[in-house]
Amino acid sequence: MKSKSTGFLLLFVLLSTSFLSAQDQLPPVVEQTLKDLGMIPFNDLVISVDFSLPGLDGQEFGLASYPDSLLMLNFWATWCGPCRTEMPSMQALYDDYGSRGLELIAINQREPLSMVQDFVDEFGYTFPVLLDGPGVIGFQYGVRSIPLTYLITPDGRIIAGKPGAQDWNTPKVREALEVLLDYYL
């Protein structure tokens, strides 16, 4: 039965993508770059869901707060070992590419402000951290496990996702980011 349902799913995906126009699909150079980045490219047009969440200072932020940026949207929690492992490499990217148009937004899932603030202060993270206390935004973005990272273009299109932790501070990732920043910004 599993192979039959897998076959139907594959047929549905193939049929639905065959009706997309060329502008609704990723250019080959972007698709390959996303694969080089270790992400899963979304070849179909996926529009991001805007939101408003409080930052650590209480100010509200959302996707619209970062116009003209390539967004790396990361869902995480302080108790998550893989999240903790990847965060220093995220900080390195933010330090080096933040001024070039890469915006990194870390959305904490279901933890109180004091716990998140203590964690961020302890490790000295400076990228924006937003609080999704009830987990509503995580639910809207299909977060079922963390960490989960999405890459969103300046026009609001989600072009890739990456479940699980990754070392974001490698030469291969940096080369891929250079290509993406040049392409989208």
Backbone as CSV, one residue per row, in Angstrom:
resi,resn,N_x,N_y,N_z,CA_x,CA_y,CA_z,C_x,C_y,C_z
1,MET,0.826,-1.197,0.000,0.000,0.000,0.000,0.862,1.250,0.000
2,LYS,1.989,1.191,0.720,2.859,2.363,0.795,3.368,2.763,-0.584
3,SER,3.784,1.804,-1.400,4.303,2.137,-2.723,3.216,2.720,-3.614
4,LYS,1.972,2.285,-3.432,0.865,2.817,-4.219,0.613,4.283,-3.856
5,SER,0.588,4.589,-2.548,0.361,5.978,-2.144,1.557,6.854,-2.508
6,THR,2.769,6.316,-2.444,3.948,7.074,-2.868,3.865,7.378,-4.354
7,GLY,3.395,6.404,-5.128,3.239,6.605,-6.567,2.225,7.689,-6.888
8,PHE,1.097,7.707,-6.157,0.093,8.743,-6.364,0.637,10.126,-6.008
9,LEU,1.391,10.199,-4.913,1.991,11.469,-4.510,2.966,11.958,-5.572
10,LEU,3.818,11.064,-6.073,4.780,11.434,-7.109,4.050,11.900,-8.364
11,LEU,2.990,11.198,-8.753,2.211,11.586,-9.926,1.592,12.969,-9.728
12,PHE,1.028,13.228,-8.535,0.443,14.534,-8.241,1.488,15.638,-8.355
13,VAL,2.663,15.428,-7.772,3.724,16.440,-7.815,4.162,16.693,-9.245
14,LEU,4.348,15.628,-10.013,4.769,15.798,-11.406,3.723,16.549,-12.219
15,LEU,2.449,16.206,-12.053,1.391,16.886,-12.792,1.253,18.346,-12.374
16,SER,1.323,18.603,-11.082,1.139,19.976,-10.616,2.302,20.862,-11.022
17,THR,3.523,20.333,-11.050,4.657,21.178,-11.424,4.742,21.381,-12.926
18,SER,4.138,20.507,-13.714,4.226,20.669,-15.162,3.412,21.867,-15.648
19,PHE,2.490,22.386,-14.838,1.679,23.516,-15.246,2.253,24.853,-14.770
20,LEU,3.361,24.822,-14.075,3.983,26.057,-13.610,4.723,26.727,-14.753
21,SER,4.736,28.046,-14.739,5.500,28.759,-15.750,6.964,28.771,-15.342
22,ALA,7.828,29.087,-16.270,9.270,29.109,-15.998,9.604,30.114,-14.901
23,GLN,8.862,31.221,-14.810,9.164,32.227,-13.791,8.766,31.771,-12.389
24,ASP,7.943,30.738,-12.297,7.527,30.213,-11.008,8.457,29.113,-10.503
25,GLN,9.531,28.850,-11.235,10.465,27.816,-10.828,11.846,28.425,-10.634
26,LEU,12.643,27.753,-9.838,13.984,28.241,-9.554,14.871,28.144,-10.784
27,PRO,15.686,29.171,-11.017,16.684,29.061,-12.089,17.672,27.945,-11.729
28,PRO,18.192,27.235,-12.706,19.110,26.123,-12.425,20.298,26.511,-11.547
29,VAL,20.847,27.701,-11.734,22.000,28.106,-10.926,21.609,28.257,-9.460
30,VAL,20.408,28.754,-9.196,19.937,28.903,-7.820,19.645,27.535,-7.223
31,GLU,18.995,26.673,-7.978,18.687,25.334,-7.483,19.966,24.589,-7.088
32,GLN,20.970,24.641,-7.942,22.224,23.953,-7.636,22.924,24.592,-6.442
33,THR,22.873,25.903,-6.358,23.499,26.603,-5.235,22.837,26.225,-3.921
34,LEU,21.520,26.108,-3.924,20.801,25.695,-2.708,21.188,24.281,-2.302
35,LYS,21.354,23.408,-3.271,21.813,22.050,-2.977,23.229,22.092,-2.396
36,ASP,24.081,22.945,-2.959,25.441,23.098,-2.438,25.419,23.613,-1.002
37,LEU,24.411,24.381,-0.693,24.247,24.949,0.647,23.731,23.903,1.645
38,GLY,23.338,22.738,1.120,22.817,21.677,1.981,21.335,21.816,2.246
39,MET,20.651,22.620,1.439,19.228,22.856,1.636,18.416,22.092,0.596
40,ILE,17.128,21.950,0.854,16.210,21.304,-0.076,15.526,22.408,-0.876
41,PRO,15.827,22.524,-2.181,15.200,23.574,-2.992,13.705,23.341,-3.158
42,PHE,12.933,24.425,-3.116,11.504,24.365,-3.395,11.325,24.889,-4.813
43,ASN,11.175,24.002,-5.757,11.064,24.416,-7.144,9.742,25.097,-7.446
44,ASP,8.712,24.783,-6.676,7.424,25.431,-6.876,7.387,26.740,-6.097
45,LEU,6.605,27.682,-6.591,6.448,28.965,-5.927,5.775,28.769,-4.570
46,VAL,6.463,29.144,-3.495,5.906,29.068,-2.146,6.013,30.461,-1.545
47,ILE,4.891,31.073,-1.265,4.881,32.409,-0.691,4.937,32.292,0.830
48,SER,5.811,33.065,1.442,5.949,33.031,2.898,4.735,33.671,3.561
49,VAL,4.507,33.286,4.790,3.424,33.843,5.600,4.023,34.946,6.458
50,ASP,3.528,36.178,6.304,4.052,37.259,7.136,3.535,37.072,8.559
51,PHE,4.235,37.650,9.488,3.872,37.495,10.891,4.391,38.692,11.665
52,SER,3.966,38.785,12.891,4.462,39.791,13.815,4.735,39.093,15.143
53,LEU,5.995,39.121,15.562,6.402,38.497,16.810,7.260,39.468,17.607
54,PRO,7.221,39.372,18.933,8.075,40.248,19.740,9.527,39.778,19.733
55,GLY,10.422,40.763,19.685,11.831,40.476,19.864,12.153,40.470,21.345
56,LEU,13.407,40.297,21.674,13.805,40.247,23.078,13.572,41.572,23.795
57,ASP,13.539,42.664,23.023,13.297,43.980,23.615,11.811,44.335,23.665
58,GLY,10.951,43.412,23.217,9.505,43.648,23.235,8.972,44.270,21.967
59,GLN,9.855,44.792,21.109,9.427,45.398,19.854,8.962,44.302,18.893
60,GLU,7.889,44.577,18.152,7.344,43.609,17.206,8.110,43.646,15.884
61,PHE,8.376,42.457,15.350,9.050,42.309,14.062,8.313,41.263,13.252
62,GLY,8.498,41.330,11.945,7.956,40.336,11.032,8.784,40.334,9.769
63,LEU,8.377,39.562,8.802,9.128,39.508,7.548,9.175,40.873,6.874
64,ALA,8.094,41.620,6.984,8.041,42.947,6.364,9.040,43.921,6.995
65,SER,9.557,43.577,8.170,10.548,44.431,8.843,11.910,44.365,8.172
66,TYR,12.081,43.432,7.238,13.382,43.220,6.609,13.260,43.281,5.089
67,PRO,12.870,44.445,4.563,12.750,44.554,3.098,14.140,44.513,2.462
68,ASP,14.182,44.094,1.245,15.430,44.076,0.476,16.497,43.188,1.087
69,SER,16.082,42.124,1.772,17.041,41.205,2.376,16.756,39.777,1.928
70,LEU,17.810,39.003,1.847,17.680,37.567,1.723,17.574,37.065,3.157
71,LEU,16.475,36.408,3.491,16.204,36.029,4.875,16.509,34.567,5.134
72,MET,17.193,34.341,6.218,17.407,32.994,6.726,16.570,32.912,7.992
73,LEU,15.478,32.162,7.931,14.522,32.053,9.022,14.761,30.726,9.733
74,ASN,15.195,30.796,10.991,15.585,29.603,11.735,14.681,29.423,12.954
75,PHE,14.078,28.241,13.076,13.246,27.905,14.227,14.076,27.057,15.184
76,TRP,14.050,27.403,16.478,14.957,26.783,17.439,14.411,26.882,18.862
77,ALA,15.124,26.260,19.814,14.835,26.380,21.250,16.144,26.196,22.022
78,THR,16.193,26.750,23.229,17.424,26.684,24.027,17.754,25.264,24.461
79,TRP,16.770,24.411,24.645,16.991,23.038,25.102,17.453,22.108,23.993
80,CYS,17.397,22.562,22.761,17.696,21.745,21.577,19.207,21.698,21.328
81,GLY,19.807,20.543,21.543,21.248,20.386,21.344,21.715,20.744,19.938
82,PRO,21.075,20.228,18.885,21.487,20.593,17.528,21.339,22.099,17.247
83,CYS,20.320,22.730,17.839,20.143,24.183,17.682,21.348,24.910,18.286
84,ARG,21.724,24.498,19.476,22.848,25.115,20.175,24.147,24.926,19.393
85,THR,24.277,23.770,18.743,25.480,23.462,17.971,25.628,24.380,16.758
86,GLU,24.520,24.670,16.061,24.618,25.443,14.829,24.638,26.962,15.038
87,MET,24.225,27.422,16.201,24.089,28.875,16.410,25.401,29.661,16.285
88,PRO,26.534,29.180,16.764,27.767,29.956,16.550,28.084,30.156,15.060
89,SER,27.797,29.157,14.235,28.059,29.322,12.804,27.068,30.299,12.175
90,MET,25.860,30.359,12.718,24.887,31.346,12.246,25.355,32.758,12.602
91,GLN,25.901,32.906,13.797,26.416,34.213,14.216,27.553,34.657,13.292
92,ALA,28.430,33.727,12.916,29.535,34.059,12.012,29.014,34.565,10.665
93,LEU,27.975,33.917,10.139,27.387,34.387,8.877,26.760,35.761,9.046
94,TYR,26.059,35.941,10.131,25.409,37.226,10.389,26.457,38.338,10.491
95,ASP,27.552,38.057,11.169,28.622,39.048,11.302,29.205,39.425,9.952
96,ASP,29.402,38.449,9.086,30.081,38.690,7.811,29.156,39.102,6.673
97,TYR,27.893,38.682,6.710,26.998,38.940,5.582,25.803,39.832,5.917
98,GLY,25.628,40.176,7.177,24.500,41.028,7.557,24.503,42.363,6.848
99,SER,25.664,42.930,6.672,25.762,44.230,5.992,25.609,44.101,4.478
100,ARG,25.648,42.888,3.956,25.502,42.651,2.519,24.075,42.297,2.125
101,GLY,23.173,42.186,3.127,21.785,41.905,2.797,21.271,40.563,3.257
102,LEU,22.108,39.768,3.925,21.612,38.525,4.512,21.088,38.856,5.898
103,GLU,19.821,38.585,6.120,19.241,38.798,7.445,18.913,37.448,8.037
104,LEU,19.383,37.220,9.222,19.130,35.976,9.929,18.137,36.263,11.047
105,ILE,17.039,35.537,11.062,16.022,35.705,12.094,15.836,34.364,12.793
106,ALA,16.120,34.333,14.084,15.964,33.111,14.869,14.659,33.203,15.649
107,ILE,13.747,32.285,15.381,12.443,32.292,16.040,12.419,31.190,17.096
108,ASN,12.448,31.612,18.345,12.421,30.661,19.438,11.022,30.080,19.577
109,GLN,10.972,28.780,19.810,9.700,28.067,19.914,9.341,27.764,21.362
110,ARG,8.278,28.424,21.837,7.572,28.066,23.067,8.388,28.156,24.352
111,GLU,9.253,29.144,24.445,10.005,29.333,25.679,9.801,30.752,26.199
112,PRO,9.909,30.954,27.506,9.709,32.295,28.070,10.867,33.238,27.760
113,LEU,10.549,34.510,27.723,11.519,35.553,27.419,12.767,35.440,28.288
114,SER,12.613,35.264,29.589,13.775,35.250,30.479,14.750,34.132,30.124
115,MET,14.247,32.973,29.788,15.101,31.841,29.425,15.865,32.127,28.135
116,VAL,15.156,32.672,27.148,15.774,32.979,25.852,16.788,34.113,26.004
117,GLN,16.423,35.147,26.754,17.326,36.285,26.963,18.617,35.833,27.651
118,ASP,18.504,35.003,28.683,19.693,34.487,29.383,20.596,33.714,28.422
119,PHE,20.004,32.898,27.569,20.765,32.104,26.603,21.497,33.006,25.608
120,VAL,20.785,33.957,25.045,21.374,34.871,24.053,22.490,35.698,24.690
121,ASP,22.263,36.189,25.904,23.287,36.972,26.610,24.521,36.127,26.918
122,GLU,24.301,34.891,27.349,25.423,34.010,27.708,26.357,33.783,26.524
123,PHE,25.782,33.602,25.340,26.600,33.278,24.175,26.886,34.483,23.279
124,GLY,26.302,35.629,23.580,26.601,36.856,22.849,26.057,36.930,21.430
125,TYR,24.922,36.305,21.190,24.339,36.353,19.848,23.744,37.731,19.597
126,THR,23.976,38.248,18.390,23.505,39.591,18.050,22.464,39.598,16.926
127,PHE,22.205,38.455,16.308,21.177,38.430,15.265,19.805,38.536,15.924
128,PRO,18.799,38.981,15.169,17.460,39.134,15.746,16.891,37.798,16.236
129,VAL,16.389,37.810,17.447,15.728,36.647,18.043,14.294,37.056,18.358
130,LEU,13.358,36.316,17.819,11.939,36.584,18.036,11.334,35.448,18.851
131,LEU,10.258,35.753,19.551,9.626,34.792,20.454,8.274,34.342,19.920
132,ASP,8.169,33.050,19.649,6.915,32.440,19.228,6.418,31.590,20.388
133,GLY,6.004,32.274,21.471,5.591,31.601,22.702,4.564,30.514,22.510
134,PRO,3.470,30.788,21.821,2.463,29.740,21.640,2.788,28.776,20.493
135,GLY,3.796,29.074,19.693,4.160,28.200,18.580,3.282,28.337,17.353
136,VAL,2.512,29.416,17.274,1.576,29.600,16.148,2.322,29.785,14.830
137,ILE,3.356,30.595,14.831,4.106,30.834,13.584,4.842,29.556,13.185
138,GLY,5.401,28.864,14.157,6.035,27.578,13.865,5.049,26.614,13.211
139,PHE,3.826,26.591,13.704,2.796,25.741,13.124,2.505,26.168,11.684
140,GLN,2.382,27.479,11.458,2.098,27.973,10.105,3.225,27.642,9.129
141,TYR,4.445,27.546,9.631,5.597,27.223,8.787,5.916,25.730,8.784
142,GLY,5.035,24.919,9.338,5.209,23.480,9.268,6.325,22.936,10.134
143,VAL,6.647,23.613,11.228,7.726,23.160,12.099,7.234,21.964,12.909
144,ARG,7.859,20.837,12.675,7.541,19.619,13.419,8.742,19.150,14.227
145,SER,9.915,19.615,13.855,11.136,19.339,14.614,12.064,20.532,14.410
146,ILE,12.967,20.700,15.357,13.904,21.809,15.271,15.322,21.286,15.418
147,PRO,16.290,22.010,14.883,16.143,23.256,14.147,15.589,23.027,12.740
148,LEU,14.978,24.057,12.235,14.460,24.083,10.869,14.744,25.470,10.315
149,THR,15.353,25.520,9.142,15.743,26.789,8.535,15.133,26.911,7.151
150,TYR,14.586,28.094,6.863,14.081,28.416,5.530,14.879,29.575,4.960
151,LEU,14.996,29.616,3.645,15.611,30.738,2.953,14.513,31.437,2.158
152,ILE,14.364,32.756,2.368,13.278,33.526,1.776,13.857,34.696,0.985
153,THR,13.417,34.843,-0.257,13.904,35.908,-1.132,13.288,37.258,-0.738
154,PRO,13.867,38.359,-1.230,13.303,39.680,-0.906,11.847,39.852,-1.326
155,ASP,11.392,39.100,-2.324,9.986,39.217,-2.741,9.061,38.273,-1.967
156,GLY,9.581,37.620,-0.919,8.747,36.814,-0.050,8.560,35.371,-0.464
157,ARG,9.386,34.882,-1.343,9.287,33.506,-1.814,10.214,32.610,-0.994
158,ILE,9.666,31.538,-0.441,10.493,30.549,0.249,11.104,29.664,-0.828
159,ILE,12.421,29.672,-0.918,13.072,28.917,-1.988,13.723,27.620,-1.514
160,ALA,13.890,27.464,-0.198,14.523,26.239,0.286,14.279,26.059,1.772
161,GLY,14.450,24.830,2.208,14.359,24.506,3.615,15.473,23.554,4.009
162,LYS,15.809,23.569,5.300,16.849,22.680,5.816,16.429,22.192,7.193
163,PRO,15.935,20.945,7.270,15.654,20.383,8.595,16.966,19.921,9.229
164,GLY,17.085,20.103,10.519,18.286,19.663,11.218,19.363,20.729,11.252
165,ALA,20.370,20.452,12.057,21.468,21.403,12.247,22.456,21.342,11.090
166,GLN,23.156,22.447,10.915,24.183,22.531,9.887,25.263,23.484,10.355
167,ASP,26.487,23.222,9.941,27.558,24.186,10.135,27.427,25.197,8.999
168,TRP,26.946,26.381,9.320,26.696,27.413,8.314,27.953,28.214,7.992
169,ASN,29.051,27.928,8.643,30.263,28.722,8.473,31.374,27.887,7.831
170,THR,31.078,27.356,6.653,32.084,26.599,5.910,32.369,27.325,4.593
171,PRO,33.501,27.061,3.972,33.775,27.690,2.671,32.695,27.382,1.631
172,LYS,32.190,26.161,1.623,31.158,25.789,0.651,29.872,26.598,0.862
173,VAL,29.458,26.762,2.115,28.263,27.553,2.421,28.498,29.014,2.051
174,ARG,29.662,29.536,2.360,29.970,30.935,2.034,29.968,31.166,0.530
175,GLU,30.526,30.237,-0.231,30.501,30.362,-1.700,29.062,30.377,-2.211
176,ALA,28.236,29.497,-1.670,26.835,29.434,-2.086,26.105,30.726,-1.724
177,LEU,26.368,31.249,-0.542,25.721,32.504,-0.146,26.137,33.660,-1.040
178,GLU,27.394,33.682,-1.446,27.847,34.729,-2.378,27.023,34.693,-3.661
179,VAL,26.801,33.498,-4.203,26.013,33.353,-5.420,24.591,33.845,-5.195
180,LEU,23.983,33.416,-4.092,22.588,33.796,-3.818,22.438,35.290,-3.564
181,LEU,23.359,35.878,-2.837,23.292,37.319,-2.580,23.456,38.095,-3.884
182,ASP,24.381,37.665,-4.736,24.562,38.335,-6.028,23.317,38.185,-6.905
183,TYR,22.669,37.029,-6.849,21.505,36.788,-7.676,20.285,37.568,-7.212
184,TYR,20.033,37.601,-5.907,18.792,38.182,-5.402,18.897,39.643,-4.961
185,LEU,20.098,40.138,-4.730,20.185,41.519,-4.219,20.891,42.452,-5.185
